[in-house]
Amino acid sequence: MLPILSQDQLHKLGEHKYSAQGCSVMDPMMQKFWRWLVEQIPETWAPNSLTIAGLALNVLATLILVFYSPDARHEAPRIAYLFFAVALFLYQSLDAIDGKQARRTKTNTPLGELFDHGCDSISTVFVIMGTCITLQLGQDPAWMFFECFSAMFLFYAAHWQTYVTGTLKFGLFDVTEGQTLIIVLHLLTFLFGPSIWNIIVPVLNIPMRLLPVYFSFLPAMYQCRNNFSVIVMEGGIGKNGSTVAGTSTIFPVVPITAVILLAFTIYMKSIMHVYELHPTLYILSFGLVSAKITNKLVVAHMAKCEMDLLDSIFIGPALLFFNQYFNYRFNEYWVLWGCFIFCTQDIIRFSYNVCTEICEFLGIYCFDITSKPRLKSSKSNGTKSKWTDS
């Protein structure tokens, strides 16, 4: 295969320094726990191993809920909700200490930041979908669509703002608070049973499952306003207010808009009701598209390069779109499975190749910090790159 990253991009990525500012409400309290927790981790454990372990737990917990409720309308065994809560707490903890483990073992590299954000982009899709299954939002498919794609958009917008300013900015109500509320929601479901979300709320006359959706509006709008005030009003740190790569601050809106518009158009025009009947498979398929374009945005930020507006992963949604356009030549359910399989292999292949290229350039291993660093010959100038284990 042709390399994904050029030598210039690899050099810039290798020189990248992580920059973040801001602190959410819960972070000072949680930091004490995370600092204690990282001291319990053996120094031989690679930071990226902690990250991928947390992601695997989230994916497994969500797939268990999908198994019992693929249409997001039925109840799962109570133990499944407890497992989801525990898995999300472990993911939150591992995600918080992977950077601390890297600094503790002196193995922090740009790959660690990219790997962390890449896993987060996938985890966002699974966590929000698992929450919708718990709330049985499949009974209100429009709200489920809104909730899932809003979460994907907000995660993308946070990294869009980072691409513009060069700094990841945290708000007062951010990821830690959102994850904690989701953990509490699943613990309540375990304790009182999933039927509590079907209780009609007096006066409001709405099922209780819609209350978390309504309450998520205010922090979501606040976060969205903060991101766009930076992107549109303040501008970037590049020349003439451009991005870190010197490109337009507005153009990154194109890929995420394409994802949402394709998902919405196919959902509305489907005569076989492919989304309403198979919401989890549908959201996973488009969620993987969103995750990949977010990963490419992170790469563009770290490598200070222009972001590609088109991507091969859009072939998946295109299968659904053109099947509708040509009067449903194939059953939409099977085309949706084709879309999901294509998108899954595409993001896995992209992630593997990017990680491999960075590891070879830096002379490191992704999941091993105990072996000696590798010596990589440079193809660009015939010299050898330096030894590194950081």
Secondary structure, 3 states (H helix, E strand, C coil): CCCCCCHHHHHHHHCCCCCEECCCCCHHHHHHHHHHHHCCCCCCCCHHHHHHHHHHHHHHHHHHHHHHCCCCCCCCCHHHHHHHHHHHHHHHHHHHHHHHHHHHCCCCCHHHHHHHHHHHHHHHHHHHHHHHHHCCHHHCHHHHHHHHHHHHHHHHHHHHHHHHHCCEECCCCCHHHHHHHHHHHHHHHHHHCHHHHHCEECCCCEEHHHHHHHHCHHHHHHHHHHHHHHHHHHCCCCHHHCCCCCCCCCCCHHHHHHHHHHHHHHHHHCCCCHHHHCHHHHHHHHHHHHHHHHHHHHHHHHHCCCCCCCCHHHHHHHHHHHHHHCCCCCCHHHHHHHHHHHHHHHHHHHHHHHHHHHHHHHCCCCCCCCCCCCCCECCCCCCECCCCCC
